[in-house]
Amino acid sequence: MIKKLVIVLALLNAIFFIWTMVAASNAYTQPAQYEEGVAGITLLPRNTKNSYQSSTSSTQSSCYAFGPFDSEKSVKIIANRVNGFGLWTDIQSQETMQTLNFLVYLQPFATRNEALKVVNEIRKHEVKNTKILDSGPYKNAIALGSFGDLNKARRHAEYVRFLGYDARYTTQQKRKVVYWVNFDEPFGTNVPVMRWAKEIDAKSSPQKIPKSCVSR
């Protein structure tokens, strides 16, 4: 009798379990993907690559030409110091004309005797540094002095013209080679090239000139 009762209870429990599972399945409603009035969230695909970009490749630079220098040794010292900042450099030479002085003179005379006569007359007015040129395109011209300053040359020529002679002045030049160092300077970097130039040669007066960057 007890055995039959246990079997009946087991059957009733099984029937109850099956009924609850079916009822629960029919009653379930899937929740909405987005709540009304609230924006949804979209998950972006994961980036497996390293997005870091080195400062060397992304840093922008300005390019300059620094000079001129009379000495190749001086410009090499500057270039080596710029390289010490980890920056690119390039040395270039340039042929230019150097002003030596300003010559005050009287144009060539037909003969040396005519020039000598004028020299003797001018010396009476305390024009001392006179010389007759012996050769070249200015043969028999009279040099009246050389000046390192243009204003002094101009004033001296005006004084000689006041005495009644057609004095002129011209620039005396010679060819020379000067040197420049080109370098790139990243924004925010201050390479003290001016200070270095003064340390190497206190009389130098170089310029830091912006120029177009070229690909290397």
ChimeraX attribute file (.defattr): number of C-alpha atoms within 10 A of each C-alpha:
attribute: neighborCount
match mode: 1-to-1
recipient: residues
	/A:1	5
	/A:2	7
	/A:3	7
	/A:4	8
	/A:5	9
	/A:6	11
	/A:7	10
	/A:8	11
	/A:9	11
	/A:10	11
	/A:11	10
	/A:12	11
	/A:13	11
	/A:14	10
	/A:15	11
	/A:16	11
	/A:17	10
	/A:18	10
	/A:19	11
	/A:20	10
	/A:21	10
	/A:22	10
	/A:23	10
	/A:24	9
	/A:25	9
	/A:26	8
	/A:27	7
	/A:28	8
	/A:29	7
	/A:30	5
	/A:31	7
	/A:32	7
	/A:33	7
	/A:34	10
	/A:35	9
	/A:36	8
	/A:37	6
	/A:38	7
	/A:39	8
	/A:40	10
	/A:41	7
	/A:42	6
	/A:43	6
	/A:44	6
	/A:45	6
	/A:46	6
	/A:47	7
	/A:48	6
	/A:49	6
	/A:50	6
	/A:51	7
	/A:52	6
	/A:53	9
	/A:54	8
	/A:55	8
	/A:56	8
	/A:57	7
	/A:58	8
	/A:59	12
	/A:60	12
	/A:61	14
	/A:62	14
	/A:63	19
	/A:64	20
	/A:65	21
	/A:66	23
	/A:67	23
	/A:68	20
	/A:69	21
	/A:70	15
	/A:71	12
	/A:72	15
	/A:73	12
	/A:74	15
	/A:75	23
	/A:76	17
	/A:77	14
	/A:78	23
	/A:79	22
	/A:80	14
	/A:81	17
	/A:82	22
	/A:83	13
	/A:84	10
	/A:85	12
	/A:86	10
	/A:87	15
	/A:88	16
	/A:89	20
	/A:90	12
	/A:91	16
	/A:92	14
	/A:93	14
	/A:94	11
	/A:95	10
	/A:96	12
	/A:97	13
	/A:98	14
	/A:99	13
	/A:100	13
	/A:101	17
	/A:102	21
	/A:103	20
	/A:104	26
	/A:105	27
	/A:106	22
	/A:107	17
	/A:108	18
	/A:109	17
	/A:110	11
	/A:111	11
	/A:112	16
	/A:113	11
	/A:114	12
	/A:115	20
	/A:116	17
	/A:117	10
	/A:118	14
	/A:119	20
	/A:120	13
	/A:121	11
	/A:122	17
	/A:123	12
	/A:124	9
	/A:125	10
	/A:126	8
	/A:127	16
	/A:128	13
	/A:129	12
	/A:130	17
	/A:131	16
	/A:132	20
	/A:133	17
	/A:134	12
	/A:135	9
	/A:136	8
	/A:137	9
	/A:138	16
	/A:139	16
	/A:140	23
	/A:141	23
	/A:142	25
	/A:143	22
	/A:144	25
	/A:145	19
	/A:146	21
	/A:147	19
	/A:148	13
	/A:149	10
	/A:150	16
	/A:151	11
	/A:152	14
	/A:153	23
	/A:154	18
	/A:155	12
	/A:156	22
	/A:157	23
	/A:158	18
	/A:159	13
	/A:160	20
	/A:161	14
	/A:162	11
	/A:163	12
	/A:164	10
	/A:165	16
	/A:166	13
	/A:167	21
	/A:168	19
	/A:169	21
	/A:170	14
	/A:171	16
	/A:172	14
	/A:173	13
	/A:174	9
	/A:175	10
	/A:176	12
	/A:177	15
	/A:178	19
	/A:179	20
	/A:180	25
	/A:181	21
	/A:182	21
	/A:183	22
	/A:184	23
	/A:185	20
	/A:186	14
	/A:187	10
	/A:188	9
	/A:189	11
	/A:190	9
	/A:191	15
	/A:192	11
	/A:193	18
	/A:194	16
	/A:195	10
	/A:196	16
	/A:197	21
	/A:198	13
	/A:199	11
	/A:200	14
	/A:201	12
	/A:202	10
	/A:203	9
	/A:204	15
	/A:205	12
	/A:206	16
	/A:207	15
	/A:208	16
	/A:209	11
	/A:210	14
	/A:211	13
	/A:212	10
	/A:213	13
	/A:214	7
	/A:215	4
	/A:216	4
